[in-house]
Amino acid sequence: MKNILIKNKKFFVKGILLFSIFSLIVLGCVYIDSISIMQIQEDGTEAPFAKAGSTATFTVKGHINSDEEHAAVQFVVAFLAPKSWNVRNHSEVTYITTLHTNPHEELTMSVIPESSLPKNADGLTWGQKLMETYGVGPNVLSDMEWVSFATDKIWSIRNGDKPTYTIYIKTNVGELNLKAYLGFFVNHTNDGISTDDRHRKVMYSSTPFEVTDGRGVIIDFCNEHFNKVQPLAILQDDFVTFSFNGGVYMNDLIAYDEIYLEAIAYDLDGAVISQITEKSAKTLLRRESLYTQTYSLTLWPADYFNVSDGKVIGRIAYIFTDKSGMVTITQSDDDFAVEGVSIPENKEPFLFDVLCE
């Protein structure tokens, strides 16, 4: 097991980023006509990629068929993205619309304050109600958030109006390597997330958006894996949960009643701080529910690995195993299950970078 765990000491793996799609909310019937998540690359081509730390721009075009009279309305757009993007503080949202006297002038949208609650959300904030209603969409990791924006300009719309709109979402994609589906929701303040779907729409990107050349191993929000770590960004003094998802793919380990975590902590230079291979209550994963085959262990890294003063954990390599240590699930097993990659003679461990965002 020691060879399995120690083999990979790299601290940066070329990664993948996450992608963003968006949608405007309207009175009457709102339509999304097209979305572009493509970014211009260095060679002039377009692709759904962006480098870590850069700003990506996503475009949404649509139209509205109004069948009602509305005055004093602010249109709302909400964006589902990884929490590490910090969309609330690192985004600029603008739009153009034929409702405006100058249909080419970009107008601004601002983040909706937490204190400004939607009318029909039972006291929840916009983000809380959207998470309750839609969750994280097609993604499988929960470290995402809905951030909502409203037009700074207040609009009136008449019965029979058919305005068009284009929304531009400019956001910094953070420093972590990611691959994820992004979600977009549109509505207006007079409706406030009611049950009338004429006034609200939600859409998710059909293709993942990828962030590359960033920090840490690739975080895949899109696909089920044998392993899951929550939260995704921690310091060594934070609690973190390691989970084995035994029911997602066929595997031999799930036949065992007791499943354990074997792990090695490395410092920032790649030197081993501590290796934990004992089979005890300390390393035993607990089954989360009788109805699932997910086993989890929550730990405090600084204490778990007995980190001495002055040492800092940079990476944790880990595998899941039975009590004998002979039946294992590793990154190599996951690569085979998810991508069909052949399992090497010396299996590679799962890797988790201790990166606080």
C-alpha positions as CSV (number, residue, x, y, z in Angstrom):
1,M,0.0,0.0,0.0
2,K,2.9,2.4,0.8
3,N,4.0,2.3,-2.9
4,I,0.5,3.0,-4.1
5,L,0.2,6.0,-1.8
6,I,3.6,7.6,-2.1
7,K,4.1,7.3,-5.9
8,N,2.5,10.5,-7.0
9,K,3.9,13.6,-5.4
10,K,3.1,16.2,-8.0
11,F,1.4,19.3,-6.7
12,F,0.0,20.7,-9.9
13,V,-1.8,18.8,-12.6
14,K,-2.9,20.4,-15.8
15,G,-6.6,20.8,-15.2
16,I,-10.0,21.5,-16.5
17,L,-12.3,24.4,-15.8
18,L,-15.7,25.0,-15.3
19,F,-18.3,26.5,-17.6
20,S,-21.1,28.9,-17.4
21,I,-24.5,29.4,-19.0
22,F,-27.1,32.0,-18.3
23,S,-30.8,32.9,-18.7
24,L,-33.0,36.0,-18.4
25,I,-36.3,36.2,-16.6
26,V,-39.3,37.9,-18.0
27,L,-42.9,38.8,-17.8
28,G,-45.3,36.7,-19.9
29,C,-43.3,34.1,-21.7
30,V,-39.6,34.2,-21.7
31,Y,-37.4,32.4,-24.2
32,I,-33.7,31.7,-24.5
33,D,-32.7,31.6,-28.1
34,S,-29.0,30.9,-27.9
35,I,-26.2,30.6,-25.5
36,S,-22.4,31.0,-26.1
37,I,-19.9,29.6,-23.6
38,M,-17.0,29.6,-26.1
39,Q,-13.9,31.6,-25.2
40,I,-11.4,33.0,-27.7
41,Q,-8.1,31.1,-27.3
42,E,-4.5,32.3,-27.9
43,D,-4.5,30.9,-31.4
44,G,-7.7,32.7,-32.3
45,T,-10.0,29.6,-32.1
46,E,-12.9,29.3,-29.8
47,A,-13.4,26.6,-27.1
48,P,-15.2,26.1,-23.8
49,F,-12.0,26.6,-21.8
50,A,-10.4,29.4,-19.8
51,K,-7.2,29.6,-17.9
52,A,-7.3,29.8,-14.2
53,G,-7.3,33.4,-12.9
54,S,-8.7,34.8,-16.2
55,T,-12.1,36.4,-16.9
56,A,-14.5,34.4,-19.0
57,T,-17.5,36.0,-20.9
58,F,-20.7,34.1,-21.5
59,T,-23.5,35.4,-23.7
60,V,-27.2,34.6,-23.6
61,K,-29.7,35.8,-26.2
62,G,-33.5,35.5,-26.0
63,H,-36.8,37.2,-26.4
64,I,-40.0,37.9,-24.5
65,N,-43.6,37.6,-25.5
66,S,-45.6,39.6,-23.0
67,D,-49.2,38.8,-22.4
68,E,-49.6,41.0,-19.4
69,E,-49.1,44.6,-18.3
70,H,-46.2,45.1,-15.8
71,A,-44.8,48.3,-14.3
72,A,-41.8,48.8,-12.0
73,V,-40.2,45.5,-12.8
74,Q,-36.6,44.5,-12.4
75,F,-35.5,41.5,-14.4
76,V,-33.5,38.9,-12.6
77,V,-30.8,36.4,-13.6
78,A,-29.2,33.8,-11.4
79,F,-26.0,31.9,-12.1
80,L,-25.0,28.5,-10.7
81,A,-21.2,28.2,-10.4
82,P,-18.6,26.6,-8.1
83,K,-18.2,28.4,-4.7
84,S,-14.5,28.8,-5.4
85,W,-15.3,31.3,-8.2
86,N,-16.8,33.7,-5.6
87,V,-19.2,35.0,-8.3
88,R,-20.8,37.5,-5.9
89,N,-17.6,39.5,-5.7
90,H,-15.9,38.7,-9.0
91,S,-18.5,39.2,-11.7
92,E,-19.8,41.9,-13.9
93,V,-23.2,41.4,-15.6
94,T,-24.6,43.6,-18.4
95,Y,-27.3,43.4,-21.0
96,I,-28.8,45.1,-24.0
97,T,-32.5,45.0,-24.9
98,T,-34.9,46.5,-27.5
99,L,-36.9,47.8,-24.5
100,H,-34.3,50.5,-24.3
101,T,-34.3,53.6,-26.5
102,N,-30.8,52.7,-27.5
103,P,-30.9,48.9,-28.0
104,H,-27.1,48.8,-28.4
105,E,-26.2,50.4,-25.0
106,E,-25.0,48.0,-22.4
107,L,-27.0,48.4,-19.2
108,T,-25.9,47.1,-15.8
109,M,-27.2,44.4,-13.4
110,S,-26.2,44.2,-9.7
111,V,-26.0,41.4,-7.1
112,I,-29.3,41.1,-5.2
113,P,-28.6,41.7,-1.5
114,E,-29.3,38.9,0.9
115,S,-31.8,41.2,2.6
116,S,-33.9,41.5,-0.5
117,L,-36.1,38.4,-0.5
118,P,-38.1,37.0,-3.4
119,K,-41.8,37.4,-3.1
120,N,-42.7,33.7,-3.2
121,A,-39.8,32.1,-1.5
122,D,-41.3,31.6,2.0
123,G,-38.6,33.8,3.6
124,L,-35.7,32.3,1.9
125,T,-33.1,34.3,-0.1
126,W,-32.9,34.1,-3.9
127,G,-29.9,31.7,-3.6
128,Q,-31.5,29.5,-0.9
129,K,-34.8,29.1,-2.8
130,L,-33.0,28.3,-6.1
131,M,-30.9,25.7,-4.3
132,E,-34.0,24.2,-2.7
133,T,-35.8,24.1,-6.0
134,Y,-33.1,23.2,-8.5
135,G,-30.1,22.0,-6.4
136,V,-26.9,21.9,-8.4
137,G,-28.6,20.7,-11.6
138,P,-26.7,17.9,-13.5
139,N,-23.6,18.2,-11.3
140,V,-22.7,15.7,-8.7
141,L,-20.7,17.8,-6.2
142,S,-22.5,20.3,-3.9
143,D,-19.8,22.9,-3.6
144,M,-21.8,25.3,-5.8
145,E,-24.0,28.3,-5.3
146,W,-26.7,30.3,-7.1
147,V,-25.9,34.0,-7.2
148,S,-28.7,36.3,-8.4
149,F,-28.5,39.7,-10.3
150,A,-31.2,42.2,-11.0
151,T,-31.4,45.0,-13.5
152,D,-30.4,48.4,-12.0
153,K,-33.0,50.0,-14.3
154,I,-36.7,49.5,-13.6
155,W,-38.8,48.5,-16.6
156,S,-42.4,48.7,-17.7
157,I,-43.7,46.2,-20.2
158,R,-47.0,46.3,-22.1
159,N,-49.2,43.5,-23.3
160,G,-48.1,42.5,-26.7
161,D,-44.5,43.7,-26.3
162,K,-41.9,41.3,-27.8
163,P,-38.5,42.7,-26.8
164,T,-35.2,40.9,-27.3
165,Y,-32.3,40.8,-24.9
166,T,-28.6,39.8,-24.8
167,I,-26.9,39.2,-21.5
168,Y,-23.2,39.3,-20.9
169,I,-21.7,37.6,-17.9
170,K,-18.1,38.3,-17.2
171,T,-16.7,36.4,-14.3
172,N,-13.3,35.4,-13.0
173,V,-13.0,31.6,-13.1
174,G,-10.8,31.3,-10.0
175,E,-7.5,29.5,-9.5
176,L,-8.6,25.8,-9.2
177,N,-8.7,23.3,-12.1
178,L,-12.4,22.5,-12.6
179,K,-14.9,20.9,-15.0
180,A,-18.5,21.6,-14.3
181,Y,-21.9,22.3,-15.8
182,L,-23.2,25.9,-15.1
183,G,-26.8,26.8,-14.6
184,F,-28.8,29.9,-15.5
185,F,-32.2,31.0,-14.2
186,V,-34.3,34.0,-15.2
187,N,-37.2,35.6,-13.4
188,H,-38.4,39.1,-12.4
189,T,-39.0,40.8,-9.0
190,N,-42.8,41.0,-9.4
191,D,-42.9,37.2,-9.6
192,G,-40.1,36.3,-7.2
193,I,-39.8,32.6,-7.9
194,S,-43.5,31.7,-8.0
195,T,-44.8,28.4,-9.3
196,D,-45.8,30.0,-12.7
197,D,-43.1,28.8,-15.1
198,R,-44.2,31.4,-17.7
199,H,-42.3,33.9,-15.5
200,R,-39.2,31.8,-14.8
201,K,-36.9,29.5,-16.7
202,V,-33.8,27.5,-15.8
203,M,-31.1,26.1,-18.1
204,Y,-27.9,24.2,-17.7
205,S,-24.9,24.0,-20.0
206,S,-25.1,20.9,-22.2
207,T,-21.3,20.8,-22.2
208,P,-19.0,21.2,-19.2
209,F,-16.9,24.4,-19.0
210,E,-13.3,23.8,-18.1
211,V,-10.7,25.8,-16.2
212,T,-7.1,24.8,-17.0
213,D,-3.6,25.6,-15.9
214,G,-4.6,26.2,-12.3
215,R,-3.9,24.8,-8.8
216,G,-4.5,21.3,-7.7
217,V,-5.8,18.1,-9.2
218,I,-8.9,18.5,-11.5
219,I,-12.2,18.8,-9.6
220,D,-14.8,17.1,-11.7
221,F,-18.3,18.3,-10.8
222,C,-19.9,16.5,-13.7
223,N,-19.3,12.8,-13.2
224,E,-19.8,10.3,-10.4
225,H,-16.6,8.9,-9.0
226,F,-15.7,6.3,-6.3
227,N,-14.3,9.2,-4.2
228,K,-15.7,12.4,-3.0
229,V,-14.3,15.1,-0.7
230,Q,-16.3,17.9,0.9
231,P,-15.6,20.7,1.1
232,L,-13.3,21.1,-1.9
233,A,-11.1,23.8,-0.4
234,I,-9.7,23.6,3.1
235,L,-6.8,24.4,5.4
236,Q,-5.3,21.6,7.5
237,D,-7.2,22.9,10.6
238,D,-10.6,22.6,8.9
239,F,-12.8,19.5,9.1
240,V,-13.0,17.5,5.8
241,T,-15.1,14.4,4.8
242,F,-13.7,11.7,2.6
243,S,-16.4,9.4,1.0
244,F,-16.4,6.1,-0.8
245,N,-19.3,5.9,-3.3
246,G,-19.6,2.2,-3.6
247,G,-22.8,2.1,-5.6
248,V,-21.8,4.1,-8.6
249,Y,-19.8,1.4,-10.4
250,M,-19.2,-2.3,-10.0
251,N,-16.4,-3.0,-7.6
252,D,-15.2,-5.8,-5.2
253,L,-14.8,-3.6,-2.1
254,I,-18.5,-3.0,-1.6
255,A,-19.0,-6.6,-0.6
256,Y,-17.1,-5.9,2.7
257,D,-18.9,-4.7,5.8
258,E,-15.9,-2.7,7.0
259,I,-14.2,-0.2,4.7
260,Y,-11.1,1.8,5.8
261,L,-9.2,4.8,4.7
262,E,-5.4,4.6,4.1
263,A,-3.7,7.9,3.6
264,I,-0.4,9.8,3.5
265,A,0.0,13.5,4.1
266,Y,2.7,15.4,2.3
267,D,4.1,18.8,3.1
268,L,4.4,21.6,0.6
269,D,7.7,20.2,-0.7
270,G,6.3,16.8,-1.3
271,A,8.0,15.2,1.8
272,V,5.9,12.7,3.8
273,I,4.5,14.1,7.1
274,S,2.6,11.0,8.2
275,Q,1.3,7.7,6.8
276,I,-1.9,6.2,8.3
277,T,-2.6,2.6,7.4
278,E,-4.0,1.2,10.7
279,K,-7.4,-0.5,10.6
280,S,-9.2,0.9,13.6
281,A,-12.1,3.2,14.6
282,K,-9.9,6.1,13.5
283,T,-9.8,5.0,9.9
284,L,-13.2,3.2,9.6
285,L,-15.7,4.8,7.3
286,R,-19.3,4.9,8.4
287,R,-22.2,4.0,6.1
288,E,-24.3,7.1,5.6
289,S,-27.6,5.3,5.1
290,L,-29.1,1.9,4.8
291,Y,-30.5,3.0,1.4
292,T,-27.1,4.0,-0.1
293,Q,-23.7,2.4,-0.5
294,T,-21.8,5.6,0.5
295,Y,-19.3,5.4,3.3
296,S,-17.7,8.5,4.9
297,L,-15.1,9.6,7.4
298,T,-14.8,13.1,8.7
299,L,-11.4,14.1,10.0
300,W,-9.4,17.1,11.2
301,P,-6.2,16.8,9.1
302,A,-3.8,18.5,11.5
303,D,-4.8,16.1,14.3
304,Y,-5.4,13.0,12.2
305,F,-1.9,13.1,10.7
306,N,-0.3,14.5,13.9
307,V,1.2,17.5,12.2
308,S,4.0,19.0,14.2
309,D,4.3,22.8,14.6
310,G,5.7,24.5,11.6
311,K,4.6,21.8,9.2
312,V,1.9,22.4,6.6
313,I,0.0,19.8,4.7
314,G,0.0,20.4,0.9
315,R,-1.5,17.2,-0.4
316,I,-3.2,14.0,0.9
317,A,-2.9,10.8,-1.1
318,Y,-5.5,8.1,-0.1
319,I,-7.2,4.9,-1.0
320,F,-10.1,2.8,0.3
321,T,-9.5,-0.7,1.4
322,D,-10.9,-3.7,3.3
323,K,-9.6,-4.7,6.7
324,S,-6.9,-7.0,5.2
325,G,-5.6,-4.2,2.9
326,M,-5.8,-6.6,-0.1
327,V,-8.9,-5.2,-1.7
328,T,-8.5,-1.6,-2.7
329,I,-10.2,1.2,-4.7
330,T,-7.8,3.8,-6.0
331,Q,-7.6,6.5,-8.7
332,S,-6.6,3.9,-11.2
333,D,-9.8,1.9,-10.5
334,D,-11.8,5.2,-10.9
335,D,-10.1,6.0,-14.2
336,F,-11.0,2.5,-15.4
337,A,-14.7,2.8,-14.3
338,V,-15.2,6.4,-15.6
339,E,-13.0,6.6,-18.7
340,G,-12.1,3.0,-19.5
341,V,-8.4,3.6,-18.8
342,S,-6.5,0.3,-18.2
343,I,-5.5,-0.3,-14.6
344,P,-1.7,-0.3,-14.2
345,E,0.2,-2.9,-12.2
346,N,1.0,-0.3,-9.6
347,K,-2.2,1.6,-8.9
348,E,-2.3,5.3,-8.3
349,P,-3.9,6.8,-5.2
350,F,-6.6,9.4,-5.1
351,L,-5.1,12.9,-4.5
352,F,-6.5,15.8,-2.5
353,D,-4.8,19.2,-2.4
354,V,-5.1,21.3,0.7
355,L,-5.9,24.6,-0.9
356,C,-8.0,27.2,0.8
357,E,-9.9,29.6,-1.4
